[in-house]
Amino acid sequence: MTPILSNNYYVNFQEDAYTKLNHFILEYKPSTIFILVDENTNENCLPILLQELETSQSIEIIEIESGEENKNLDTCSGVWNALTELGADRKSLLLNLGGGVITDLGGFVASTFKRGIAFVNIPTTLLSMVDASVGGKTGVDLGVLKNQIGLFSNPEMVLIDTRYLETVTERELRSGLAEIIKYGITYDAKLWNELIDFKLLNISDLKNIIYRSIEIKNEVVTEDPKEAGIRKILNFGHTLGHAIESYFLLSEDKENLTHGEAIAIGMITETYISEALLNFPTEGLKNIKKVILNNYDKVPIEKSDYKAILELLVHDKKNVAGQVNFVLLSDFEKYKLDCKVEESLLIKALDYYNS
């Protein structure tokens, strides 16, 4: 597959990706190579990566605990301390091997350690491949508030190897599918049409869908790297979705949702709002709800949950002067940015999801 040029770095694919990585290491001559993993990627993915690396440089492994609840400054502090104790300097290289938590947090750690060291992202989940692989966003959560602390910082390169997908659960694969659905709805109706009857196929069948998804995100972020305009469409489904994800993370009596499960709910509710405010086609709304509920279990959201979910909207990163801003659609591929939505309509949208 042809490498995709993003903002000053390439997304490389399959076997060719390791050739490019080994060439970079040979040219860059890092003082030490660090690989950031969690307990899952340490066991299942690290052996694949180590087998592909061709270097005599010293390699150190740093492991953190998996899960969104560990994507915080305390974990960053642990990694910074580990880097310090293991003698990292400004010529060190950090390879982030994992899902979105690893690539987001690892990129932030690398970009701030000694004012910045080189890093490479090697996403191992479908979600991180199609979403976190491009765009230069790094960061961590503040409590249950998603991605409140972070910065824009580009890796040296990104490696996409679909062999890593064989190590994740079907639930994790479905989590990544939500972002692909988002690209189809907001940017590429042809991709959406491919997804209407979509069931998760085998890994080799996903390769072209992954490639197209990365192309789409790259086209958007290269046009608008700092999210001043069109890049905001990537937030479709994420305003209510993030609030729901945070609420379930915060609630002791509810099971945590994956990012994709929460965004799937967000897309149904925000399409409902789009129908009410921008006349999004009713048949399209029904199809979106049908496709999503064919791929995701219905999540019980009680009316007693609504108030807490809506209160979390106040902390959304897209807000300006305390005003919650939504990305809404008048049709597939036709978006409107910075839309204001009354609380009564938000409640109706949650009711629509529950109906």
PAFIDO-720201 format. One record per residue: z, x, y of N, C-alpha, C in turn. Coordinates in steps of 0.05 Angstrom, whole numbers. Layout:
N
[rec [Z; X; Y]; [Z; X; Y]; [Z; X; Y]]
...
***
This chain:
355
[rec [0; 17; -24]; [0; 0; 0]; [0; 18; 25]]
[rec [-15; 9; 45]; [-17; 24; 70]; [9; 24; 85]]
[rec [19; 48; 94]; [43; 48; 110]; [40; 31; 135]]
[rec [62; 19; 144]; [62; 3; 168]; [76; 19; 190]]
[rec [61; 23; 213]; [72; 37; 235]; [88; 18; 252]]
[rec [114; 24; 256]; [131; 9; 274]; [135; 26; 299]]
[rec [157; 21; 313]; [162; 36; 338]; [170; 65; 331]]
[rec [150; 83; 330]; [154; 112; 326]; [164; 119; 298]]
[rec [161; 101; 278]; [167; 109; 251]; [150; 92; 232]]
[rec [149; 100; 207]; [133; 86; 187]; [150; 72; 167]]
[rec [141; 48; 158]; [151; 35; 134]; [133; 43; 111]]
[rec [143; 58; 92]; [127; 68; 69]; [134; 53; 44]]
[rec [115; 52; 25]; [117; 35; 2]; [114; 50; -24]]
[rec [131; 41; -43]; [130; 49; -71]; [130; 80; -74]]
[rec [114; 91; -92]; [115; 120; -98]; [109; 137; -74]]
[rec [91; 128; -57]; [83; 143; -34]; [107; 147; -15]]
[rec [126; 128; -15]; [149; 130; 2]; [165; 155; -3]]
[rec [169; 161; -29]; [185; 185; -36]; [170; 211; -29]]
[rec [144; 210; -31]; [129; 234; -22]; [134; 239; 7]]
[rec [133; 217; 23]; [137; 220; 52]; [166; 229; 58]]
[rec [185; 218; 43]; [213; 226; 47]; [218; 255; 40]]
[rec [207; 264; 18]; [211; 292; 10]; [197; 311; 30]]
[rec [174; 303; 41]; [161; 319; 61]; [178; 320; 86]]
[rec [189; 297; 94]; [206; 297; 118]; [230; 316; 115]]
[rec [243; 315; 91]; [267; 332; 86]; [259; 361; 88]]
[rec [235; 368; 76]; [226; 395; 76]; [221; 405; 105]]
[rec [209; 388; 121]; [203; 395; 149]; [228; 395; 167]]
[rec [245; 375; 163]; [269; 372; 181]; [291; 392; 174]]
[rec [292; 400; 149]; [313; 419; 140]; [341; 411; 148]]
[rec [350; 387; 139]; [377; 379; 146]; [398; 398; 135]]
[rec [420; 400; 149]; [442; 418; 140]; [455; 406; 115]]
[rec [458; 380; 115]; [469; 365; 92]; [456; 338; 91]]
[rec [452; 328; 67]; [442; 301; 63]; [465; 283; 53]]
[rec [470; 262; 68]; [490; 242; 60]; [476; 217; 51]]
[rec [486; 204; 30]; [475; 179; 20]; [497; 158; 22]]
[rec [493; 137; 38]; [513; 116; 41]; [506; 94; 21]]
[rec [526; 86; 4]; [522; 66; -17]; [546; 47; -17]]
[rec [543; 25; -31]; [566; 9; -39]; [570; 12; -69]]
[rec [589; -1; -81]; [595; 3; -109]; [571; -7; -127]]
[rec [556; -26; -117]; [533; -36; -132]; [509; -17; -131]]
[rec [502; -8; -107]; [479; 10; -105]; [486; 38; -116]]
[rec [511; 45; -115]; [520; 71; -127]; [513; 71; -157]]
[rec [519; 48; -170]; [515; 47; -199]; [486; 42; -206]]
[rec [473; 24; -191]; [447; 14; -200]; [423; 26; -186]]
[rec [426; 35; -162]; [403; 45; -146]; [403; 75; -141]]
[rec [427; 86; -139]; [428; 115; -133]; [414; 132; -154]]
[rec [417; 126; -180]; [402; 142; -200]; [372; 142; -196]]
[rec [361; 120; -187]; [332; 119; -181]; [325; 138; -158]]
[rec [341; 136; -136]; [336; 153; -113]; [339; 182; -119]]
[rec [361; 190; -133]; [366; 218; -139]; [343; 230; -156]]
[rec [333; 213; -173]; [311; 222; -191]; [286; 228; -174]]
[rec [282; 215; -152]; [258; 218; -135]; [261; 240; -114]]
[rec [286; 248; -107]; [290; 268; -87]; [283; 296; -97]]
[rec [268; 310; -82]; [261; 338; -89]; [271; 356; -67]]
[rec [296; 365; -69]; [308; 382; -49]; [330; 399; -61]]
[rec [334; 422; -50]; [357; 439; -58]; [380; 436; -38]]
[rec [376; 418; -18]; [398; 414; 1]; [422; 402; -12]]
[rec [445; 407; -1]; [470; 395; -10]; [469; 365; -5]]
[rec [478; 349; -26]; [478; 320; -23]; [506; 310; -28]]
[rec [516; 293; -9]; [543; 281; -11]; [540; 251; -12]]
[rec [555; 238; -28]; [554; 209; -31]; [579; 197; -17]]
[rec [574; 177; 1]; [596; 162; 14]; [593; 133; 5]]
[rec [615; 122; -6]; [614; 95; -16]; [632; 77; 0]]
[rec [622; 53; 7]; [638; 33; 20]; [639; 8; 2]]
[rec [657; -10; 8]; [658; -35; -7]; [635; -54; 2]]
[rec [624; -68; -17]; [602; -87; -11]; [613; -112; 2]]
[rec [595; -127; 15]; [602; -153; 26]; [603; -154; 56]]
[rec [595; -177; 67]; [594; -180; 96]; [621; -176; 109]]
[rec [643; -183; 94]; [670; -180; 105]; [677; -151; 110]]
[rec [662; -132; 99]; [667; -104; 104]; [648; -91; 125]]
[rec [632; -108; 137]; [613; -98; 158]; [628; -99; 185]]
[rec [645; -79; 188]; [662; -79; 212]; [669; -51; 221]]
[rec [682; -49; 244]; [689; -23; 255]; [708; -7; 238]]
[rec [725; -20; 223]; [743; -6; 205]; [727; 10; 185]]
[rec [707; -3; 173]; [690; 11; 154]; [675; 34; 167]]
[rec [665; 29; 191]; [652; 50; 206]; [670; 74; 210]]
[rec [695; 69; 217]; [714; 90; 221]; [718; 106; 196]]
[rec [719; 93; 173]; [721; 106; 148]; [697; 125; 142]]
[rec [673; 115; 149]; [649; 131; 144]; [648; 155; 164]]
[rec [655; 150; 189]; [656; 172; 209]; [676; 193; 200]]
[rec [699; 185; 190]; [719; 204; 181]; [708; 220; 156]]
[rec [695; 206; 138]; [684; 219; 114]; [663; 240; 123]]
[rec [646; 232; 141]; [626; 251; 151]; [639; 276; 163]]
[rec [660; 271; 179]; [674; 293; 191]; [687; 312; 171]]
[rec [701; 300; 151]; [715; 315; 131]; [695; 331; 113]]
[rec [671; 320; 110]; [651; 333; 93]; [633; 352; 108]]
[rec [640; 357; 134]; [627; 377; 150]; [600; 369; 162]]
[rec [596; 344; 166]; [571; 335; 178]; [568; 346; 206]]
[rec [543; 353; 214]; [537; 362; 241]; [513; 347; 251]]
[rec [503; 355; 274]; [481; 340; 287]; [455; 343; 273]]
[rec [454; 362; 254]; [429; 366; 238]; [431; 352; 211]]
[rec [452; 337; 206]; [455; 323; 181]; [436; 299; 180]]
[rec [431; 289; 156]; [414; 266; 151]; [429; 246; 134]]
[rec [428; 221; 143]; [441; 199; 128]; [420; 181; 116]]
[rec [421; 177; 90]; [403; 158; 76]; [419; 133; 70]]
[rec [411; 111; 80]; [425; 85; 76]; [412; 70; 53]]
[rec [426; 69; 31]; [415; 58; 6]; [430; 32; 0]]
[rec [419; 9; 8]; [432; -16; 2]; [419; -39; 17]]
[rec [434; -61; 18]; [424; -85; 31]; [429; -84; 61]]
[rec [428; -108; 74]; [431; -109; 103]; [457; -98; 114]]
[rec [479; -101; 99]; [504; -90; 108]; [502; -60; 110]]
[rec [491; -47; 89]; [489; -18; 89]; [470; -8; 110]]
[rec [446; -20; 113]; [427; -10; 132]; [436; -15; 161]]
[rec [448; -39; 166]; [458; -45; 193]; [481; -26; 201]]
[rec [500; -25; 183]; [524; -8; 188]; [517; 21; 188]]
[rec [501; 30; 168]; [494; 58; 166]; [478; 67; 190]]
[rec [460; 51; 200]; [445; 58; 223]; [462; 61; 248]]
[rec [482; 43; 250]; [501; 44; 273]; [518; 69; 271]]
[rec [528; 75; 247]; [545; 99; 243]; [529; 124; 250]]
[rec [504; 126; 240]; [488; 150; 246]; [481; 153; 275]]
[rec [476; 130; 288]; [467; 131; 316]; [490; 138; 335]]
[rec [514; 135; 326]; [537; 140; 344]; [553; 166; 336]]
[rec [549; 176; 312]; [563; 200; 303]; [552; 224; 317]]
[rec [569; 238; 332]; [560; 261; 348]; [537; 255; 366]]
[rec [537; 230; 376]; [516; 219; 394]; [489; 216; 380]]
[rec [490; 216; 353]; [465; 209; 339]; [456; 230; 319]]
[rec [454; 223; 294]; [442; 239; 273]; [419; 224; 261]]
[rec [401; 238; 248]; [378; 225; 235]; [386; 208; 212]]
[rec [372; 185; 209]; [378; 168; 186]; [352; 155; 176]]
[rec [353; 149; 150]; [330; 135; 136]; [341; 111; 122]]
[rec [328; 88; 125]; [336; 64; 112]; [320; 59; 86]]
[rec [335; 54; 64]; [323; 48; 38]; [335; 22; 29]]
[rec [323; -1; 38]; [334; -27; 31]; [330; -33; 2]]
[rec [351; -46; -10]; [350; -52; -39]; [351; -81; -45]]
[rec [353; -99; -25]; [352; -128; -30]; [328; -139; -16]]
[rec [319; -163; -25]; [296; -176; -12]; [301; -181; 17]]
[rec [325; -190; 24]; [332; -195; 52]; [330; -171; 69]]
[rec [341; -148; 60]; [339; -124; 76]; [311; -113; 78]]
[rec [295; -117; 57]; [267; -108; 58]; [251; -123; 79]]
[rec [253; -149; 79]; [236; -165; 97]; [248; -169; 125]]
[rec [274; -163; 128]; [287; -168; 154]; [298; -143; 167]]
[rec [316; -129; 153]; [329; -106; 165]; [312; -81; 165]]
[rec [289; -82; 151]; [274; -57; 148]; [260; -49; 174]]
[rec [254; -68; 191]; [241; -61; 217]; [256; -75; 240]]
[rec [252; -63; 263]; [264; -75; 287]; [284; -58; 302]]
[rec [295; -38; 288]; [313; -19; 302]; [340; -30; 309]]
[rec [348; -54; 298]; [374; -65; 304]; [395; -52; 285]]
[rec [416; -42; 296]; [439; -33; 280]; [464; -47; 291]]
[rec [485; -49; 274]; [509; -61; 284]; [527; -72; 263]]
[rec [550; -82; 272]; [571; -92; 255]; [582; -117; 267]]
[rec [598; -132; 251]; [610; -156; 260]; [637; -151; 274]]
[rec [645; -170; 291]; [671; -168; 304]; [687; -192; 293]]
[rec [705; -187; 275]; [718; -208; 260]; [696; -223; 244]]
[rec [694; -249; 247]; [674; -264; 233]; [649; -268; 250]]
[rec [648; -257; 274]; [626; -261; 292]; [604; -240; 286]]
[rec [580; -250; 280]; [559; -234; 269]; [547; -214; 289]]
[rec [546; -189; 282]; [530; -168; 296]; [537; -167; 326]]
[rec [562; -169; 332]; [571; -169; 360]; [571; -140; 372]]
[rec [574; -120; 355]; [575; -92; 364]; [552; -77; 352]]
[rec [535; -65; 368]; [512; -50; 357]; [493; -41; 379]]
[rec [471; -29; 371]; [452; -19; 390]; [424; -18; 376]]
[rec [404; -14; 392]; [377; -10; 382]; [373; 20; 376]]
[rec [366; 26; 351]; [363; 54; 344]; [344; 56; 320]]
[rec [323; 71; 322]; [303; 71; 300]; [309; 93; 279]]
[rec [304; 87; 254]; [307; 107; 233]; [283; 126; 234]]
[rec [285; 148; 219]; [262; 166; 217]; [240; 153; 201]]
[rec [247; 137; 181]; [228; 122; 165]; [243; 101; 149]]
[rec [228; 83; 137]; [239; 63; 119]; [223; 65; 93]]
[rec [238; 63; 70]; [225; 64; 44]; [228; 37; 30]]
[rec [206; 25; 21]; [207; 0; 6]; [198; 6; -23]]
[rec [217; 3; -41]; [212; 7; -70]; [222; -18; -84]]
[rec [204; -35; -94]; [212; -61; -106]; [227; -58; -132]]
[rec [228; -34; -143]; [244; -29; -167]; [273; -36; -162]]
[rec [282; -32; -138]; [310; -38; -131]; [317; -68; -134]]
[rec [296; -85; -131]; [301; -114; -133]; [309; -122; -161]]
[rec [302; -106; -181]; [310; -112; -208]; [340; -109; -213]]
[rec [354; -98; -193]; [383; -93; -195]; [399; -115; -182]]
[rec [386; -134; -169]; [401; -155; -154]; [400; -182; -168]]
[rec [418; -199; -161]; [419; -226; -174]; [398; -244; -163]]
[rec [393; -266; -177]; [374; -286; -167]; [384; -298; -141]]
[rec [410; -301; -138]; [421; -312; -113]; [414; -293; -90]]
[rec [416; -267; -94]; [409; -249; -72]; [379; -250; -66]]
[rec [363; -253; -87]; [334; -256; -82]; [328; -281; -65]]
[rec [342; -303; -71]; [338; -327; -55]; [348; -324; -27]]
[rec [368; -308; -23]; [378; -302; 4]; [355; -290; 21]]
[rec [340; -272; 10]; [318; -260; 24]; [295; -279; 29]]
[rec [292; -298; 10]; [270; -318; 13]; [272; -334; 39]]
[rec [297; -338; 49]; [300; -354; 73]; [286; -341; 97]]
[rec [288; -314; 99]; [274; -301; 122]; [244; -303; 119]]
[rec [234; -302; 94]; [205; -305; 89]; [196; -333; 98]]
[rec [212; -354; 91]; [206; -381; 99]; [205; -382; 130]]
[rec [224; -369; 143]; [224; -369; 172]; [198; -358; 184]]
[rec [188; -335; 172]; [163; -324; 182]; [140; -344; 179]]
[rec [140; -358; 157]; [119; -378; 152]; [119; -400; 172]]
[rec [143; -411; 178]; [146; -433; 196]; [139; -425; 225]]
[rec [149; -402; 234]; [147; -395; 262]; [122; -380; 269]]
[rec [110; -366; 249]; [89; -346; 257]; [64; -348; 241]]
[rec [65; -355; 215]; [42; -354; 198]; [42; -378; 179]]
[rec [28; -399; 188]; [27; -424; 172]; [14; -419; 145]]
[rec [-4; -399; 143]; [-16; -393; 117]; [5; -384; 98]]
[rec [23; -367; 107]; [45; -358; 90]; [62; -382; 82]]
[rec [68; -400; 101]; [84; -424; 95]; [70; -440; 73]]
[rec [44; -443; 74]; [30; -459; 54]; [33; -447; 26]]
[rec [35; -420; 25]; [39; -406; 0]; [67; -412; -11]]
[rec [86; -419; 7]; [113; -422; -1]; [120; -451; -9]]
[rec [103; -470; -3]; [109; -498; -6]; [116; -504; -36]]
[rec [101; -493; -54]; [107; -497; -83]; [119; -472; -95]]
[rec [132; -456; -78]; [141; -429; -87]; [167; -431; -103]]
[rec [166; -418; -126]; [191; -412; -141]; [191; -381; -144]]
[rec [215; -370; -145]; [217; -341; -147]; [200; -331; -171]]
[rec [182; -313; -165]; [165; -302; -185]; [177; -276; -195]]
[rec [162; -261; -212]; [173; -235; -219]; [169; -216; -196]]
[rec [181; -193; -198]; [182; -174; -176]; [154; -165; -167]]
[rec [136; -160; -186]; [109; -151; -178]; [94; -173; -163]]
[rec [100; -199; -168]; [87; -220; -153]; [97; -222; -124]]
[rec [121; -211; -119]; [132; -212; -93]; [121; -190; -74]]
[rec [108; -170; -85]; [100; -147; -69]; [84; -154; -44]]
[rec [63; -171; -49]; [46; -178; -26]; [60; -196; -6]]
[rec [78; -213; -15]; [94; -230; 4]; [113; -212; 20]]
[rec [125; -192; 7]; [142; -173; 22]; [126; -158; 43]]
[rec [103; -149; 35]; [86; -133; 53]; [78; -150; 78]]
[rec [70; -175; 73]; [61; -193; 95]; [85; -199; 113]]
[rec [109; -203; 101]; [133; -209; 117]; [140; -185; 135]]
[rec [138; -161; 125]; [144; -138; 141]; [123; -135; 163]]
[rec [97; -140; 156]; [76; -140; 177]; [83; -159; 200]]
[rec [91; -183; 193]; [97; -203; 213]; [120; -194; 231]]
[rec [142; -186; 219]; [164; -177; 236]; [157; -153; 253]]
[rec [141; -135; 242]; [133; -111; 257]; [115; -119; 280]]
[rec [97; -138; 276]; [80; -147; 298]; [96; -158; 321]]
[rec [117; -173; 314]; [134; -185; 334]; [151; -164; 349]]
[rec [164; -146; 334]; [183; -128; 347]; [169; -105; 362]]
[rec [145; -98; 354]; [130; -78; 369]; [121; -89; 396]]
[rec [114; -115; 396]; [107; -128; 422]; [131; -131; 440]]
[rec [155; -136; 428]; [178; -142; 444]; [203; -129; 431]]
[rec [205; -102; 435]; [226; -87; 420]; [255; -95; 428]]
[rec [260; -104; 453]; [287; -109; 462]; [293; -139; 464]]
[rec [277; -156; 452]; [282; -185; 450]; [283; -198; 477]]
[rec [263; -192; 494]; [261; -206; 520]; [243; -231; 518]]
[rec [227; -233; 498]; [208; -255; 496]; [204; -264; 467]]
[rec [179; -258; 456]; [171; -268; 430]; [190; -261; 407]]
[rec [204; -238; 410]; [222; -230; 388]; [243; -251; 383]]
[rec [249; -267; 403]; [269; -288; 399]; [262; -308; 377]]
[rec [236; -310; 370]; [228; -329; 349]; [241; -321; 322]]
[rec [248; -296; 320]; [261; -287; 295]; [289; -298; 292]]
[rec [299; -311; 314]; [325; -324; 313]; [324; -353; 304]]
[rec [300; -363; 299]; [298; -391; 290]; [315; -395; 265]]
[rec [331; -416; 266]; [350; -421; 243]; [375; -406; 244]]
[rec [377; -386; 262]; [400; -368; 262]; [422; -376; 281]]
[rec [416; -394; 300]; [437; -402; 319]; [458; -418; 304]]
[rec [450; -441; 293]; [469; -456; 277]; [475; -442; 251]]
[rec [455; -428; 240]; [459; -414; 215]; [481; -393; 215]]
[rec [481; -377; 236]; [502; -357; 239]; [529; -370; 243]]
[rec [530; -391; 258]; [556; -405; 262]; [567; -416; 235]]
[rec [549; -427; 219]; [557; -437; 193]; [566; -414; 175]]
[rec [550; -392; 175]; [557; -369; 159]; [585; -358; 167]]
[rec [590; -356; 193]; [616; -346; 202]; [639; -365; 195]]
[rec [634; -391; 197]; [654; -411; 190]; [662; -409; 161]]
[rec [643; -407; 143]; [649; -405; 115]; [662; -378; 108]]
[rec [656; -358; 123]; [669; -332; 120]; [698; -333; 128]]
[rec [703; -349; 149]; [730; -352; 161]; [748; -371; 144]]
[rec [736; -390; 131]; [751; -411; 118]; [762; -402; 90]]
[rec [788; -404; 86]; [800; -395; 62]; [794; -413; 38]]
[rec [787; -439; 44]; [783; -458; 22]; [753; -462; 16]]
[rec [735; -445; 27]; [707; -448; 22]; [696; -421; 12]]
[rec [676; -424; -6]; [663; -400; -17]; [644; -389; 4]]
[rec [644; -362; 8]; [625; -350; 27]; [596; -356; 20]]
[rec [580; -360; 40]; [552; -364; 37]; [537; -337; 40]]
[rec [515; -334; 26]; [498; -311; 33]; [485; -317; 60]]
[rec [475; -295; 72]; [461; -299; 98]; [438; -319; 95]]
[rec [422; -316; 74]; [399; -333; 71]; [407; -362; 67]]
[rec [428; -367; 52]; [437; -395; 48]; [445; -408; 74]]
[rec [458; -393; 91]; [466; -404; 117]; [441; -408; 135]]
[rec [423; -389; 135]; [399; -392; 152]; [381; -415; 142]]
[rec [381; -420; 116]; [366; -442; 105]; [376; -468; 117]]
[rec [403; -471; 118]; [414; -495; 131]; [407; -496; 161]]
[rec [408; -472; 173]; [401; -471; 202]; [372; -479; 207]]
[rec [354; -473; 189]; [326; -480; 193]; [322; -510; 190]]
[rec [336; -523; 171]; [333; -552; 169]; [344; -565; 194]]
[rec [368; -557; 203]; [380; -570; 226]; [364; -565; 252]]
[rec [354; -540; 255]; [340; -534; 280]; [312; -546; 280]]
[rec [300; -551; 256]; [275; -565; 255]; [280; -595; 263]]
[rec [302; -606; 253]; [309; -633; 261]; [312; -635; 292]]
[rec [325; -616; 304]; [328; -616; 333]; [301; -613; 346]]
[rec [283; -597; 334]; [256; -593; 345]; [241; -620; 344]]
[rec [244; -635; 323]; [231; -661; 321]; [241; -679; 344]]
[rec [267; -679; 349]; [279; -697; 369]; [271; -689; 397]]
[rec [269; -663; 403]; [265; -654; 430]; [236; -646; 436]]
[rec [221; -636; 416]; [194; -625; 421]; [173; -639; 403]]
[rec [181; -661; 390]; [162; -676; 374]; [150; -660; 351]]
[rec [165; -642; 339]; [156; -628; 315]; [148; -650; 295]]
[rec [126; -646; 280]; [117; -667; 262]; [138; -675; 241]]
[rec [142; -701; 239]; [162; -712; 220]; [156; -704; 191]]
[rec [130; -704; 184]; [122; -696; 157]; [129; -667; 152]]
[rec [125; -651; 173]; [131; -622; 170]; [161; -618; 166]]
[rec [177; -633; 181]; [207; -632; 177]; [214; -639; 149]]
[rec [202; -661; 138]; [209; -669; 111]; [201; -648; 91]]
[rec [178; -635; 95]; [169; -614; 77]; [188; -589; 78]]
[rec [196; -582; 102]; [215; -560; 105]; [241; -565; 90]]
[rec [251; -589; 94]; [276; -596; 80]; [272; -596; 50]]
[rec [250; -606; 41]; [244; -608; 12]; [242; -580; 0]]
[rec [226; -562; 13]; [222; -535; 2]; [249; -520; 1]]
[rec [265; -523; 22]; [290; -508; 23]; [309; -519; 2]]
[rec [311; -545; -1]; [330; -557; -20]; [320; -553; -49]]
[rec [294; -548; -52]; [284; -541; -79]; [293; -513; -87]]
[rec [299; -496; -67]; [306; -468; -73]; [335; -462; -69]]
[rec [350; -480; -55]; [379; -474; -50]; [395; -499; -57]]
[rec [419; -494; -68]; [437; -515; -74]; [447; -527; -47]]
[rec [451; -553; -47]; [462; -567; -24]; [491; -557; -19]]
[rec [497; -549; 5]; [524; -539; 12]; [539; -562; 25]]
[rec [562; -569; 14]; [578; -590; 27]; [590; -581; 54]]
[rec [581; -594; 75]; [592; -590; 102]; [605; -616; 110]]
[rec [631; -616; 112]; [646; -641; 118]; [645; -646; 148]]
[rec [647; -671; 156]; [649; -678; 185]; [672; -664; 198]]
[rec [693; -659; 183]; [717; -645; 194]; [711; -615; 199]]
[rec [688; -605; 189]; [680; -577; 194]; [664; -574; 220]]
[rec [653; -596; 229]; [633; -595; 251]; [645; -581; 276]]
[rec [669; -589; 284]; [681; -580; 309]; [683; -549; 308]]
[rec [694; -538; 287]; [697; -509; 285]; [670; -495; 285]]
[rec [651; -506; 271]; [624; -494; 271]; [612; -493; 299]]
[rec [614; -515; 313]; [602; -517; 340]; [617; -498; 359]]
[rec [643; -495; 355]; [658; -477; 373]; [649; -448; 369]]
[rec [640; -441; 345]; [630; -413; 340]; [604; -408; 354]]
[rec [589; -429; 362]; [564; -425; 376]; [568; -410; 403]]
[rec [592; -413; 414]; [598; -400; 440]; [594; -370; 439]]
[rec [597; -358; 415]; [596; -329; 412]; [568; -319; 404]]
[rec [548; -336; 403]; [521; -328; 395]; [511; -307; 415]]
[rec [497; -286; 404]; [488; -264; 421]; [467; -272; 441]]
[rec [453; -294; 436]; [431; -302; 453]; [440; -318; 477]]
[rec [466; -324; 478]; [477; -340; 500]; [475; -326; 527]]
[rec [471; -341; 548]; [471; -330; 575]; [489; -348; 592]]
[rec [509; -335; 605]; [528; -350; 623]; [541; -373; 608]]
[rec [547; -368; 582]; [561; -388; 567]; [544; -411; 556]]
[rec [518; -410; 562]; [499; -431; 553]; [487; -423; 526]]
[rec [489; -440; 506]; [477; -435; 480]; [447; -439; 481]]
[rec [431; -420; 472]; [402; -421; 473]; [391; -422; 445]]
[rec [373; -442; 441]; [360; -445; 415]; [330; -438; 417]]
[rec [319; -429; 394]; [290; -427; 391]; [282; -452; 376]]
[rec [264; -468; 388]; [255; -493; 376]; [224; -492; 373]]
[rec [214; -511; 358]; [185; -512; 352]; [173; -539; 358]]
[rec [149; -539; 369]; [134; -564; 372]; [115; -568; 349]]
[rec [110; -547; 333]; [94; -549; 309]; [97; -521; 295]]
[rec [85; -519; 272]; [85; -492; 259]; [71; -472; 277]]
[rec [82; -449; 281]; [72; -427; 298]; [74; -433; 328]]
[rec [85; -456; 336]; [86; -462; 364]; [115; -465; 372]]
[rec [125; -446; 387]; [153; -443; 393]; [159; -447; 423]]
[rec [184; -454; 428]; [194; -454; 455]; [221; -440; 456]]
[rec [225; -422; 474]; [249; -405; 475]; [270; -417; 494]]
[rec [295; -409; 490]; [317; -415; 508]; [320; -445; 513]]
[rec [321; -460; 491]; [324; -489; 493]; [353; -497; 494]]
[rec [360; -516; 510]; [388; -526; 512]; [389; -552; 494]]
[rec [412; -554; 480]; [415; -576; 461]; [443; -589; 465]]
[rec [443; -615; 469]; [468; -629; 472]; [484; -629; 446]]
[rec [511; -629; 449]; [528; -629; 425]; [523; -653; 407]]
[rec [517; -676; 419]; [513; -700; 403]; [489; -696; 384]]
[rec [468; -682; 393]; [445; -677; 377]; [451; -657; 355]]
[rec [468; -637; 361]; [476; -618; 341]; [490; -632; 318]]
[rec [507; -651; 325]; [522; -667; 304]; [502; -683; 287]]
[rec [482; -695; 301]; [462; -710; 286]; [446; -692; 267]]
[rec [441; -667; 276]; [427; -648; 259]; [443; -641; 234]]
[rec [469; -637; 237]; [486; -632; 214]; [487; -656; 195]]
[rec [488; -680; 207]; [487; -705; 191]; [460; -706; 176]]
[rec [439; -698; 189]; [413; -699; 175]; [412; -681; 151]]
[rec [423; -657; 154]; [425; -639; 131]; [441; -652; 109]]
[rec [463; -665; 116]; [480; -676; 95]; [468; -702; 83]]
[rec [449; -714; 96]; [439; -740; 86]; [422; -736; 61]]
***
